[in-house]
Amino acid sequence: MDFDVTRFEAFCKSLRIDSKERGRIPFTWLGTQRYFVEEIAQGLKDDIHTFVILKGRQIGISTISLAFDLYWMFKNQGLQGAVVTDTDENRELFRSYVEQYMASLPRAARSPVGRHNRVQLILKNGSRLVYMVAGTKKKGELGRAKAVNFMHATECSSWGDEEGFASLMNTLAQQNPNRCYVFESTARGYNMFYDAWRVAQQSKSQKAIFIGWWRNELYRWPEGSVQYAAFWDGEPTSDERVWIREVYEQYNTEVSAEQLAWWRWYVAEHMKGDEQLALQEMPPTEDYAFQLSGSKFFSAERVNRAHQVAMKTEPVYYRYQFGLHFEDTLFLETNEANAEVALWELPHERGVYCLGADPAYGSSEWADEFAGQLVRCYADKVIQVAEIASPGWNEQQFAWILAHIAGWYKDCQLVLEMQGPGGAVFNELKNLQFKAATFPAKDPRAGAFDVIGRIRDYLWRRQDSLSGHYAYQWQTNAREKNRMMTTLRAYFEREMILINSPYCVQQFRNIHREGDKIGGTGRAKDDRVIALAMAVIGWNDWILNEMLSGNRTYAQEHRPAEAIRQYTPVEHSVVGYLKAQGIKFGNLS
């Protein structure tokens, strides 16, 4: 598509804008705006027509987008366009900006106007721009718009009408060569815009564009300024080091000391010290944009280190092909795109394992994955050896998978979330156990059911109970979830948990504490973290003491058979005594 960045920049320089710092001035681009234009131009060149823009606040994206709206309508005849805002107030504000832009243009640079009112702008070249309001509540009216082939949607994270949004998307032209759709917004947690952003990231026909505050050259305090002296102490904090490294790795940009001074000033004086809110309003990377209220539950630096480790591991991928019965199910090797299971370690004859299992929708309506985490247990750590995850199964199929994995790894304890659909999963596991007992010894189907008898059930009891009454499996309530998550955090921060899945580590960033609630808020995914926490609690409650009593540490379990035995002074005395008596005891010689 023909879109000349140089021509558009010349068009913008003829506009007049009301700047925050210098009043009404000619429109010259900031670094953030230039990046926006260049990314749109590259997308159009690649035949991409839908752009989802994730941005920080006050970096000029709405300003440049409105200029692009006018330019595109002047350039292309017969467009049916729409500007969609979140509120009536913003609709009126945007309409006034468009009016101001047109008034400041030389006559030769603008297309003649047929009509311009609070509802629409009609140009004499046949192009039309309708002003629409999405609203922050569900109204069901957004999708009643006339079909459009050009749209600028702003602050989509505040839209409340999901059905209307879906209907609006169905009105968009798919073949018009001049079609262009821009959705630009800040993030407000895990909501409808978050879903749109994730779709754009994975799409071949859409482009996700993140625009960080550090691209704005005004957001820095120069060395020698009062603010630089007050807020820069010569070293970034541990949390700052994490996102500075990520900005460099993801966007090939180094954050300067002057920019860090500005960031600290912004957090302290504009956000009243609320760093979480600052990260949401001015995110350094796209991952930080979808921050939530409440405090971070895991250390950002520890999560970052864990993610770097996980990115270096390469699993083998599998998927399940289900038959009519459990014994007809096939376990097939596949690629990452189609994988439902990732394996980092095959069953070991001496391995002791714990499998945490969280059925879909067990914790919230957005927890849509059946998730399982298998860890190998030691006296001093646990290591993730398999991850199970898919939104496409049902409770019966999930039970078959748990039976297969837990049975295949032999000495394995299953910790299953019983809330919600977990009861149906547990019931199917019991059905499989009953069915296994009905086969005659020589029945060819009996082999598939050998695994059923190997599963060890987690037994739950109250921590402060003296009676010792037990119940099968795990049931999450507010008290037990707090214990489960704080136990996970304690071992994770002490580096006693090795996570091999980068997808699981990514979900660690979604976990926040708000009051007495811990977990992903809104649409934030936490299925894989919850399953891992259940595996860890199973290890902590039942397996850890067994491993400690046998001194089954990681180093001991992986010590080569031919390694020279190192004895403590006490052991030397015992060995010497036994030798003197001509006695051999165990592996001491």
VEXVEXKOL-453172 format. One record per residue (C-alpha): residue number from 1; z, y, x negated; residue in three letters. Coordinates in Angstrom, 2 decimals, padded with zeros to 5 digits, always signed. Each point is the difference from the previous one (the first is absolute). Example, Ala and Ser with C-alpha at 12.3 -4.5 7.8 and 13.67 -1.06 7.14 Angstrom:
pos,pz,py,px,code
1,+007.80,-004.50,-012.30,ALA
2,-000.66,+003.44,-001.37,SER
! end
This chain:
pos,pz,py,px,code
1,+000.00,+000.00,+000.00,MET
2,-000.87,+003.49,-001.23,ASP
3,+003.26,+001.84,-000.71,PHE
4,-000.10,+002.46,-002.89,ASP
5,+003.49,+000.85,-001.31,VAL
6,-001.29,+003.13,-001.77,THR
7,-001.54,+001.35,+003.20,ARG
8,+003.15,-000.68,+001.97,PHE
9,+002.11,+001.77,-002.62,GLU
10,-002.27,+003.05,+000.20,ALA
11,+000.38,-000.09,+003.80,PHE
12,+003.80,-000.09,-000.33,CYS
13,+000.04,+002.97,-002.40,LYS
14,-001.54,+002.12,+002.73,SER
15,+002.93,-000.83,+002.34,LEU
16,+003.24,+001.98,+000.18,ARG
17,+003.31,-001.83,+000.34,ILE
18,+003.62,+001.11,+000.42,ASP
19,+001.70,-001.46,-003.07,SER
20,+003.74,-000.57,-000.17,LYS
21,+000.42,+001.76,-003.33,GLU
22,-002.71,+002.72,-000.12,ARG
23,-000.87,+000.92,+003.58,GLY
24,-003.62,+000.09,+001.20,ARG
25,-002.30,-000.98,-002.85,ILE
26,-003.39,-001.68,-000.60,PRO
27,+000.29,-003.76,+000.33,PHE
28,+000.06,-001.52,-003.49,THR
29,+000.95,-003.63,-000.34,TRP
30,+003.26,-001.43,-001.26,LEU
31,-000.07,-003.21,-002.00,GLY
32,+001.10,-001.97,+003.08,THR
33,-002.87,+001.45,+002.05,GLN
34,-002.59,-000.66,-002.68,ARG
35,+001.13,-003.62,-000.23,TYR
36,-000.29,-000.33,+003.80,PHE
37,-003.57,+001.34,-000.01,VAL
38,-001.11,-002.14,-002.93,GLU
39,+001.42,-003.16,+001.58,GLU
40,-001.72,+000.75,+003.32,ILE
41,-003.28,+000.67,-001.82,ALA
42,+000.23,-003.28,-001.91,GLN
43,+000.80,-001.88,+003.19,GLY
44,-002.98,+001.45,+001.87,LEU
45,-002.20,-000.85,-002.97,LYS
46,+001.24,-003.60,+000.29,ASP
47,-000.83,-000.02,+003.74,ASP
48,+003.65,+000.23,+001.04,ILE
49,+000.61,+002.23,+003.01,HIS
50,+003.70,-000.50,+000.85,THR
51,+002.69,+001.52,-002.22,PHE
52,+003.76,-000.43,+000.32,VAL
53,+001.81,+002.67,-002.01,ILE
54,+003.66,-000.45,-000.97,LEU
55,+001.38,+003.29,-001.28,LYS
56,+003.10,+001.97,-000.86,GLY
57,+001.01,+003.16,+001.82,ARG
58,-001.39,+003.44,-000.76,GLN
59,-002.78,-001.12,-002.33,ILE
60,-002.88,+001.59,+001.94,GLY
61,-001.67,-003.07,+001.54,ILE
62,-000.08,+001.31,+003.58,SER
63,-001.47,+003.28,-001.31,THR
64,-002.84,-001.69,-001.88,ILE
65,-000.57,-002.46,+002.86,SER
66,-000.56,+002.80,+002.51,LEU
67,-002.48,+001.65,-002.38,ALA
68,-001.77,-003.36,-000.28,PHE
69,-000.09,-000.23,+003.81,ASP
70,-001.88,+003.28,+000.26,LEU
71,-002.32,-000.76,-002.89,TYR
72,-000.90,-003.40,+001.42,TRP
73,-000.79,+001.42,+003.43,MET
74,-002.10,+002.82,-001.46,PHE
75,-001.87,-002.44,-002.18,LYS
76,-000.68,-002.72,+002.59,ASN
77,-001.48,+000.76,+003.39,GLN
78,+001.10,-001.70,+003.20,GLY
79,+003.38,-001.34,-001.18,LEU
80,+002.57,-000.91,+002.65,GLN
81,+003.25,+000.68,-001.83,GLY
82,+003.72,+000.22,+000.64,ALA
83,+003.05,+001.45,-001.71,VAL
84,+003.05,-001.99,+001.08,VAL
85,+003.46,+001.44,-000.68,THR
86,+003.46,-001.36,+000.71,ASP
87,+001.22,+002.95,+002.14,THR
88,-001.33,+002.85,+002.14,ASP
89,+001.45,+002.46,-002.48,GLU
90,-002.00,-001.48,-002.87,ASN
91,-003.14,-000.09,+002.14,ARG
92,+000.29,+003.75,+000.56,GLU
93,+000.73,+000.55,-003.68,LEU
94,-003.04,-001.99,-001.10,PHE
95,-002.23,+001.77,+002.53,ARG
96,+001.13,+003.38,-001.37,SER
97,-000.77,-001.15,-003.54,TYR
98,-003.52,-001.01,+001.05,VAL
99,-000.48,+003.37,+001.68,GLU
100,+001.24,+001.82,-003.11,GLN
101,-002.31,-002.04,-002.24,TYR
102,-003.05,+000.79,+002.11,MET
103,+000.86,+003.70,+000.18,ALA
104,+000.25,+000.22,-003.80,SER
105,-003.38,-001.66,-000.64,LEU
106,-003.10,+002.07,-000.69,PRO
107,-002.43,-000.23,+002.89,ARG
108,-002.55,-001.86,-002.12,ALA
109,+002.54,-002.71,-000.84,ALA
110,+000.97,-000.98,+003.54,ARG
111,-001.68,-001.59,+002.97,SER
112,-000.13,+002.15,+003.17,PRO
113,+002.84,-000.69,+002.43,VAL
114,-000.74,-000.76,+003.63,GLY
115,+003.60,-000.18,+001.21,ARG
116,+003.46,-000.19,-001.52,HIS
117,+003.16,-000.35,+002.06,ASN
118,+003.26,-001.98,-000.06,ARG
119,-001.84,-003.15,+001.07,VAL
120,-003.07,-000.15,-002.21,GLN
121,-002.38,+001.65,-002.46,LEU
122,-003.69,-000.26,+000.92,ILE
123,-002.62,+000.99,-002.56,LEU
124,-003.59,+000.91,+000.86,LYS
125,-001.23,-002.75,-002.33,ASN
126,+001.26,-002.50,+002.58,GLY
127,+003.23,-000.97,-001.79,SER
128,+003.27,+000.00,+001.93,ARG
129,+003.63,-000.16,-001.15,LEU
130,+002.62,-000.91,+002.63,VAL
131,+003.67,+000.85,-000.57,TYR
132,+002.20,-002.93,+001.03,MET
133,+003.74,-000.75,-000.07,VAL
134,+001.22,-003.52,-000.72,ALA
135,+003.60,+000.79,+000.92,GLY
136,+003.18,-001.49,-001.38,THR
137,+000.65,-002.14,+003.08,LYS
138,-001.98,-002.70,+001.74,LYS
139,-002.25,+001.56,+002.63,LYS
140,-003.07,-002.24,+000.04,GLY
141,-002.39,+002.98,+000.17,GLU
142,-001.24,+000.21,-003.59,LEU
143,-002.63,-002.68,+000.45,GLY
144,-001.68,+001.83,+002.91,ARG
145,-001.93,+002.13,-002.45,ALA
146,-003.77,+000.11,-000.01,LYS
147,-001.61,-002.12,-002.69,ALA
148,+000.05,+001.82,-003.35,VAL
149,-001.82,-000.38,-003.31,ASN
150,+002.15,+002.44,-001.96,PHE
151,+003.80,+000.29,+000.06,MET
152,+002.83,+001.63,-001.90,HIS
153,+003.39,-001.46,+000.94,ALA
154,+003.15,+001.58,-001.42,THR
155,+003.67,-001.05,-000.29,GLU
156,-000.79,-003.43,+001.43,CYS
157,+003.45,-001.25,-000.99,SER
158,+001.45,+002.10,+002.85,SER
159,-002.31,-001.37,+002.67,TRP
160,+001.80,-001.94,+002.70,GLY
161,-002.86,-001.43,+002.06,ASP
162,-001.05,-003.26,-001.64,GLU
163,-002.12,-001.16,+002.92,GLU
164,-001.73,+003.36,+000.12,GLY
165,-000.63,-000.16,-003.75,PHE
166,-001.57,-003.45,+000.32,ALA
167,-002.16,+001.23,+002.87,SER
168,-001.02,+003.09,-001.99,LEU
169,-001.13,-002.20,-002.89,MET
170,-002.28,-001.85,+002.39,ASN
171,-001.81,+003.25,+000.82,THR
172,-001.10,+000.58,-003.61,LEU
173,-003.68,-000.38,-000.83,ALA
174,-000.81,-002.81,-002.42,GLN
175,-003.65,+000.62,-000.87,GLN
176,-000.55,+003.76,-000.08,ASN
177,-000.91,+000.87,-003.63,PRO
178,+001.96,+003.28,+000.19,ASN
179,+003.19,-001.53,+001.39,ARG
180,+003.20,+000.89,-001.85,CYS
181,+003.61,-000.68,+000.97,TYR
182,+002.98,+001.44,-001.90,VAL
183,+003.58,-001.01,+000.80,PHE
184,+002.43,+002.07,-002.09,GLU
185,+003.76,-000.20,+000.23,SER
186,+003.31,-000.05,-001.75,THR
187,+002.01,-003.20,+000.40,ALA
188,+002.97,-000.29,+002.33,ARG
189,+001.16,-003.53,-000.65,GLY
190,-001.66,-003.21,+001.08,TYR
191,-001.90,+000.95,+003.12,ASN
192,-003.51,+000.06,+001.46,MET
193,-001.35,+002.04,-002.91,PHE
194,+001.47,-002.49,-002.45,TYR
195,-002.00,-002.73,+001.72,ASP
196,-003.16,+002.14,-000.19,ALA
197,+000.63,+000.64,-003.70,TRP
198,+000.41,-003.71,-000.74,ARG
199,-003.22,-000.80,+001.88,VAL
200,-001.90,+002.65,-001.98,ALA
201,+001.34,-001.38,-003.28,GLN
202,-001.39,-003.43,+000.77,GLN
203,-003.20,+001.09,+001.74,SER
204,-003.51,+000.05,-001.45,LYS
205,-001.19,+002.66,+002.47,SER
206,+002.97,+002.40,-000.24,GLN
207,+001.50,+001.87,-002.93,LYS
208,+003.72,+000.58,-000.58,ALA
209,+000.66,+003.16,-002.01,ILE
210,+003.48,+000.90,-001.28,PHE
211,+000.53,+003.61,-001.09,ILE
212,+003.22,+000.52,-001.96,GLY
213,+001.81,+003.32,-000.40,TRP
214,-000.50,-000.13,-003.78,TRP
215,-003.71,+000.76,+000.53,ARG
216,+001.01,+003.48,+001.17,ASN
217,+000.10,+002.21,-003.10,GLU
218,+002.40,+002.42,+001.74,LEU
219,+002.73,-002.63,+000.16,TYR
220,+001.50,+000.49,-003.43,ARG
221,+002.50,+002.36,-001.59,TRP
222,-001.30,+001.24,-003.36,PRO
223,+002.11,-000.29,-003.11,GLU
224,+002.00,+003.20,-000.36,GLY
225,+000.55,+000.48,+003.73,SER
226,+003.48,+000.10,+001.53,VAL
227,-000.72,-003.15,+002.01,GLN
228,-001.25,-001.92,-003.05,TYR
229,+003.18,+000.82,-001.90,ALA
230,+002.19,-000.92,+002.97,ALA
231,-001.59,-003.32,+000.94,PHE
232,-001.55,-001.53,-003.12,TRP
233,+002.45,-001.64,-002.40,ASP
234,-002.50,-001.69,-002.28,GLY
235,+000.02,-003.52,+001.48,GLU
236,-001.17,-001.57,+003.27,PRO
237,+002.54,-001.98,+002.01,THR
238,-000.35,-003.79,+000.43,SER
239,-001.55,+000.42,+003.47,ASP
240,-002.35,+002.73,-001.26,GLU
241,-001.15,-002.27,-002.84,ARG
242,-001.03,-002.60,+002.58,VAL
243,-002.32,+002.26,+002.00,TRP
244,-001.26,+001.89,-003.07,ILE
245,-001.17,-003.33,-001.39,ARG
246,-001.56,-000.93,+003.34,GLU
247,-001.88,+003.31,+000.26,VAL
248,-001.45,-000.61,-003.45,TYR
249,-000.89,-003.65,+000.67,GLU
250,-001.48,+000.55,+003.45,GLN
251,-001.63,+003.43,-000.34,TYR
252,-000.36,+000.45,-003.77,ASN
253,+001.99,+003.24,+000.12,THR
254,+002.98,+001.03,-002.13,GLU
255,+002.75,+001.95,+001.75,VAL
256,+001.13,+002.87,-002.23,SER
257,+003.48,+001.39,-000.63,ALA
258,-001.01,+003.14,+001.91,GLU
259,-000.89,-002.13,+003.03,GLN
260,+003.27,-001.93,-000.24,LEU
261,+001.89,+003.29,-000.08,ALA
262,-001.81,+000.99,+003.21,TRP
263,+000.79,-003.39,+001.60,TRP
264,+003.72,+000.28,-000.73,ARG
265,+000.04,+003.57,+001.29,TRP
266,-001.76,-001.14,+003.17,TYR
267,+002.48,-002.83,+000.59,VAL
268,+003.04,+002.20,-000.69,ALA
269,-000.95,+003.20,+001.78,GLU
270,-002.55,-000.94,+002.67,HIS
271,+001.27,-003.47,+000.92,MET
272,+003.70,+000.81,-000.53,LYS
273,+000.27,-002.85,-002.48,GLY
274,-001.46,-002.64,+002.36,ASP
275,-002.30,-001.87,-002.39,GLU
276,-001.11,-002.51,+002.65,GLN
277,-001.25,+002.78,+002.26,LEU
278,-001.67,+001.68,-002.98,ALA
279,-001.85,-003.21,-000.85,LEU
280,-001.28,-000.16,+003.58,GLN
281,-001.09,+003.64,+000.07,GLU
282,-001.38,+000.14,-003.56,MET
283,-000.73,-003.58,-001.06,PRO
284,-000.95,-000.61,-003.65,PRO
285,-001.87,-003.22,+000.95,THR
286,-001.21,-001.55,+003.22,GLU
287,+002.84,-002.55,-000.05,ASP
288,+002.60,+002.77,+000.04,TYR
289,-001.68,+001.79,+002.90,ALA
290,+001.31,-002.35,+002.67,PHE
291,+003.65,+000.64,-000.76,GLN
292,+002.57,-000.23,+002.76,LEU
293,+003.27,+001.66,+000.83,SER
294,+003.01,-001.79,-001.42,GLY
295,+000.68,-000.94,-003.58,SER
296,-002.00,-002.28,-002.26,LYS
297,+001.59,-003.43,-000.11,PHE
298,-001.47,-001.24,-003.29,PHE
299,-000.30,+001.90,-003.25,SER
300,-003.52,+001.41,-000.37,ALA
301,+000.04,-000.68,-003.72,GLU
302,+001.07,-003.64,+000.47,ARG
303,-002.67,-000.54,+002.69,VAL
304,-002.63,+001.51,-002.28,ASN
305,+000.94,-002.35,-002.86,ARG
306,-000.07,-002.97,+002.34,ALA
307,-003.45,+001.00,+001.25,HIS
308,-001.36,+000.25,-003.53,GLN
309,+001.28,-003.52,-000.74,VAL
310,-001.43,-001.37,+003.24,ALA
311,-003.44,+001.46,-000.70,MET
312,-000.22,-002.11,-003.16,LYS
313,+000.46,-003.34,+001.78,THR
314,-002.93,-001.91,+001.46,GLU
315,+000.67,-002.56,+002.76,PRO
316,-002.12,-002.74,+001.48,VAL
317,-000.97,+000.76,+003.61,TYR
318,-000.05,-002.37,+002.98,TYR
319,-000.49,+000.08,+003.74,ARG
320,+000.73,-002.42,+002.83,TYR
321,-002.52,-001.61,+002.30,GLN
322,+001.88,-001.22,+003.05,PHE
323,-000.86,-003.09,+001.97,GLY
324,+001.26,-001.21,+003.35,LEU
325,+003.08,-001.54,-001.60,HIS
326,+002.18,+000.68,-003.04,PHE
327,-001.46,-002.95,-001.87,GLU
328,-003.53,+001.38,+000.48,ASP
329,+000.76,+003.29,-001.81,THR
330,-001.93,+000.67,-003.24,LEU
331,+001.17,+002.10,-002.97,PHE
332,-003.08,+001.56,-001.60,LEU
333,-000.45,+002.03,-003.16,GLU
334,-001.61,+003.39,+000.68,THR
335,-000.36,+003.55,-001.35,ASN
336,+002.40,+002.92,+000.26,GLU
337,-001.80,+001.61,+002.94,ALA
338,+000.44,-003.09,+002.19,ASN
339,+003.33,-001.18,-001.40,ALA
340,+003.05,-000.79,+002.10,GLU
341,+002.01,-001.55,-002.83,VAL
342,+000.35,+001.09,-003.62,ALA
343,+001.46,-002.51,-002.50,LEU
344,+001.31,+000.92,-003.44,TRP
345,+001.66,-003.33,-000.79,GLU
346,-000.58,-003.54,+001.22,LEU
347,+002.99,-002.19,+000.95,PRO
348,+002.13,-001.01,-003.00,HIS
349,+001.84,-003.29,-000.02,GLU
350,+003.29,+001.73,-000.88,ARG
351,-000.66,+003.13,+002.03,GLY
352,+002.44,+001.20,+002.65,VAL
353,-001.57,+002.31,+002.57,TYR
354,+000.87,+002.23,+002.93,CYS
355,-002.53,+001.07,+002.65,LEU
356,+000.70,+003.12,+002.07,GLY
357,-002.06,+000.15,+003.19,ALA
358,-000.42,+002.97,+002.35,ASP
359,-002.19,-000.61,+003.09,PRO
360,-002.22,+002.80,+001.29,ALA
361,+001.71,+002.54,+002.25,TYR
362,+003.41,-001.36,-000.92,GLY
363,+001.35,+003.40,-001.06,SER
364,-002.27,+002.55,+001.74,SER
365,-003.26,+000.40,+001.95,GLU
366,-001.78,+001.11,-003.19,TRP
367,+001.19,-002.96,-002.10,ALA
368,-003.17,-001.91,+000.84,ASP
369,-000.16,-002.45,-002.91,GLU
370,+001.36,-003.51,-000.20,PHE
371,+001.51,+000.23,-003.48,ALA
372,+001.63,-002.46,-002.35,GLY
373,+001.30,+000.33,-003.55,GLN
374,+000.69,-003.03,-002.17,LEU
375,+002.23,+000.53,-003.04,VAL
376,+001.01,-002.38,-002.75,ARG
377,+003.74,+000.19,-000.54,CYS
378,+002.03,+000.14,-003.19,TYR
379,+003.58,+000.84,-000.82,ALA
380,-000.95,+003.45,-001.27,ASP
381,-003.14,+000.98,+001.97,LYS
382,-002.61,-000.92,+002.59,VAL
383,-003.75,+000.11,-000.55,ILE
384,-002.57,+000.37,+002.77,GLN
385,-002.38,-002.96,-000.23,VAL
386,-001.86,+000.26,+003.33,ALA
387,-000.69,+002.55,+002.73,GLU
388,-001.15,-000.82,+003.53,ILE
389,-001.31,+002.77,+002.24,ALA
390,-002.38,+000.33,+002.94,SER
391,-000.05,+001.75,+003.39,PRO
392,-002.37,-002.61,+001.39,GLY
393,+002.27,-003.01,+000.56,TRP
394,+002.12,-001.02,+002.94,ASN
395,+003.58,-001.30,-000.07,GLU
396,-001.04,-003.66,+000.02,GLN
397,-002.42,+000.45,-002.89,GLN
398,+002.63,+001.94,-001.97,PHE
399,+002.39,-002.94,+000.44,ALA
400,-002.66,-002.37,-001.39,TRP
401,-000.47,+002.26,-003.01,ILE
402,+003.72,+000.19,-000.69,LEU
403,+000.26,-003.78,+000.29,ALA
404,-002.88,-000.44,-002.43,HIS
405,+001.20,+002.50,-002.63,ILE
406,+003.70,-000.93,+000.16,ALA
407,-000.81,-003.71,-000.08,GLY
408,-002.56,+000.33,-002.79,TRP
409,+002.54,+001.74,-002.23,TYR
410,+002.49,-002.81,+000.81,LYS
411,+003.46,+001.38,-000.85,ASP
412,-000.39,+003.02,+002.27,CYS
413,+002.35,+001.82,+002.34,GLN
414,-001.59,+001.76,+002.99,LEU
415,+001.47,+003.29,+001.25,VAL
416,-001.69,+000.83,+003.31,LEU
417,+000.52,+003.17,+002.06,GLU
418,+001.01,-001.27,+003.45,MET
419,-000.23,+003.30,+001.86,GLN
420,-002.96,+000.46,+002.36,GLY
421,-002.75,-002.58,-000.60,PRO
422,+002.02,-001.76,-002.71,GLY
423,+001.50,-002.30,+002.63,GLY
424,-003.46,-001.35,+000.87,ALA
425,-000.71,-000.62,-003.70,VAL
426,+003.29,-001.88,-000.43,PHE
427,-000.67,-002.04,+003.13,ASN
428,-003.39,-001.10,-001.36,GLU
429,+001.61,-001.01,-003.31,LEU
430,+002.41,-002.20,+001.94,LYS
431,-002.92,-001.45,+001.96,ASN
432,-001.69,-000.92,-003.28,LEU
433,+003.18,-001.71,-001.21,GLN
434,+000.24,-001.98,+003.22,PHE
435,-003.68,-000.95,-000.16,LYS
436,+000.35,-001.10,-003.63,ALA
437,+002.62,-002.55,+001.07,ALA
438,-002.30,-001.57,+002.60,THR
439,-002.77,-001.21,-002.34,PHE
440,-000.05,-003.65,-001.03,PRO
441,+000.32,-000.54,-003.75,ALA
442,-003.69,-000.80,-000.50,LYS
443,-001.40,+002.73,+002.26,ASP
444,-002.51,+002.03,-002.09,PRO
445,+001.30,+003.22,+001.57,ARG
446,+003.51,-000.57,-001.29,ALA
447,-000.86,+001.25,-003.51,GLY
448,-000.54,+003.55,+001.21,ALA
449,+003.51,+000.00,+001.47,PHE
450,+001.78,-001.09,-003.17,ASP
451,+000.60,+003.65,-000.76,VAL
452,+002.07,+000.58,+003.16,ILE
453,+003.05,-001.87,-001.24,GLY
454,+000.20,+002.05,-003.18,ARG
455,+000.80,+003.33,+001.65,ILE
456,+003.56,+001.29,-000.39,ARG
457,+001.08,+002.33,+002.79,ASP
458,+001.95,+003.14,-000.80,TYR
459,+003.39,-000.09,+001.72,LEU
460,+001.35,+003.35,+001.12,TRP
461,+003.61,+000.92,+000.52,ARG
462,+001.91,+003.25,+000.18,ARG
463,+001.12,+001.16,-003.41,GLN
464,+003.54,+000.69,+001.22,ASP
465,+000.31,-003.21,+002.03,SER
466,+002.87,-002.41,-000.76,LEU
467,-001.08,-002.66,+002.49,SER
468,-003.19,-000.95,-001.83,GLY
469,-002.19,-000.22,+003.12,HIS
470,-003.67,-000.07,-000.99,TYR
471,-003.31,+000.68,+001.74,ALA
472,-003.50,-000.96,-001.04,TYR
473,-002.06,+002.66,-001.77,GLN
474,+000.32,+003.78,-000.18,TRP
475,+000.48,+002.50,+002.79,GLN
476,-000.35,+003.65,-000.94,THR
477,+002.41,+002.45,+001.55,ASN
478,+000.91,+003.45,-001.33,ALA
479,+002.89,-001.33,-002.07,ARG
480,-001.85,-002.95,-001.50,GLU
481,-003.16,+002.00,-000.69,LYS
482,+002.09,+002.47,-001.95,ASN
483,+001.50,-002.85,-002.05,ARG
484,-003.40,-001.60,-000.50,MET
485,-001.73,+003.19,-001.16,MET
486,+002.83,+001.20,-002.24,THR
487,+000.12,-003.46,-001.60,THR
488,-003.74,+000.21,-000.66,LEU
489,+000.38,+003.47,-001.48,ARG
490,+002.89,-001.01,-002.24,ALA
491,-001.90,-002.87,-001.59,TYR
492,-003.28,+001.95,-000.11,PHE
493,+001.53,+002.99,-001.77,GLU
494,+001.67,-002.37,-002.51,ARG
495,-003.43,-001.55,-000.64,GLU
496,+001.13,-003.42,+001.20,MET
497,-003.03,-000.26,+002.34,ILE
498,-003.51,-000.35,-001.41,LEU
499,-002.63,+000.90,+002.60,ILE
500,-003.57,-001.09,-000.71,ASN
501,-001.64,+001.46,+003.10,SER
502,-001.08,+003.67,-000.26,PRO
503,-000.38,+000.06,+003.79,TYR
504,+003.68,-000.88,+000.38,CYS
505,+001.07,+002.63,-002.56,VAL
506,-002.06,+002.64,+001.81,GLN
507,+002.03,-000.65,+003.14,GLN
508,+003.20,+000.73,-001.94,PHE
509,-001.04,+003.67,+000.15,ARG
510,+000.09,-000.17,+003.79,ASN
511,+003.69,-000.88,+000.14,ILE
512,+002.33,+002.87,+000.86,HIS
513,+003.57,+000.32,+001.15,ARG
514,+000.65,+002.25,+002.96,GLU
515,+003.59,-000.14,+001.14,GLY
516,+000.92,-003.67,+000.23,ASP
517,-003.63,-001.12,+000.36,LYS
518,-001.93,-001.42,-002.94,ILE
519,-003.68,-000.91,+000.10,GLY
520,-003.46,+001.31,+000.68,GLY
521,-000.07,+002.79,+002.60,THR
522,-002.77,+000.49,+002.53,GLY
523,-003.09,-001.94,-001.04,ARG
524,+001.11,-000.54,-003.57,ALA
525,-000.52,-003.64,-000.97,LYS
526,+003.03,-001.88,-001.30,ASP
527,-000.78,-003.62,+000.98,ASP
528,-000.36,-001.24,-003.57,ARG
529,+003.14,+001.77,-001.21,VAL
530,+002.03,-001.43,+002.88,ILE
531,-001.25,-003.52,-000.77,ALA
532,+000.90,+000.47,-003.67,LEU
533,+003.46,+001.30,+000.94,ALA
534,+000.56,-003.14,+002.10,MET
535,-000.99,-002.22,-002.92,ALA
536,+002.40,+001.90,-002.26,VAL
537,+002.87,-000.25,+002.50,ILE
538,-000.59,-003.75,+000.22,GLY
539,+000.22,-000.26,-003.78,TRP
540,+003.08,+002.22,-000.09,ASN
541,+001.89,-001.84,+002.78,ASP
542,-000.75,-003.66,-000.80,TRP
543,-002.00,-000.63,-003.17,ILE
544,+001.41,+002.41,-002.58,LEU
545,+003.36,-001.77,-000.42,ASN
546,-001.76,-003.36,-000.36,GLU
547,-002.15,+001.39,-002.79,MET
548,+002.96,+001.68,-001.69,LEU
549,+002.04,-003.20,-000.02,SER
550,-002.86,-001.79,-001.73,GLY
551,-000.72,+002.88,-002.40,ASN
552,-003.56,-000.01,+001.30,ARG
553,-001.00,+003.39,-001.34,THR
554,-003.63,+000.99,-000.49,TYR
555,+000.29,-000.41,-003.78,ALA
556,+001.67,-003.41,+000.35,GLN
557,-002.56,-001.30,+002.50,GLU
558,-002.93,+001.11,-002.17,HIS
559,+001.47,-001.00,-003.36,ARG
560,-002.50,-002.26,-001.80,PRO
561,+001.24,-003.58,-000.30,ALA
562,-000.33,+000.10,-003.78,GLU
563,+001.96,+003.24,-000.40,ALA
564,+003.00,-000.15,-002.30,ILE
565,+003.22,-000.04,+001.98,ARG
566,+002.24,+003.00,-000.76,GLN
567,+003.69,-000.70,+000.44,TYR
568,+002.91,+002.30,+000.60,THR
569,+003.01,-000.30,-002.37,PRO
570,+001.88,-001.99,+002.65,VAL
571,-002.96,-002.38,+000.41,GLU
572,-000.15,-000.47,-003.78,HIS
573,+003.63,-001.11,+000.01,SER
574,-000.62,-002.45,+002.86,VAL
575,-003.15,-001.41,-001.64,VAL
576,+001.83,-000.41,-003.31,GLY
577,+002.82,-001.90,+001.68,TYR
578,-002.41,-002.28,+001.88,LEU
579,-001.97,-000.75,-003.16,LYS
580,+003.19,-000.88,-001.85,ALA
581,+000.84,-002.51,+002.73,GLN
582,-003.56,-001.38,+000.02,GLY
583,-000.51,+001.13,+003.59,ILE
584,-003.18,+001.49,+001.52,LYS
585,+000.55,+002.18,+003.05,PHE
586,-002.89,+001.24,+002.16,GLY
587,-002.53,+001.99,-001.97,ASN
588,+002.54,+000.98,-002.67,LEU
589,-000.63,-001.81,-003.26,SER
! end
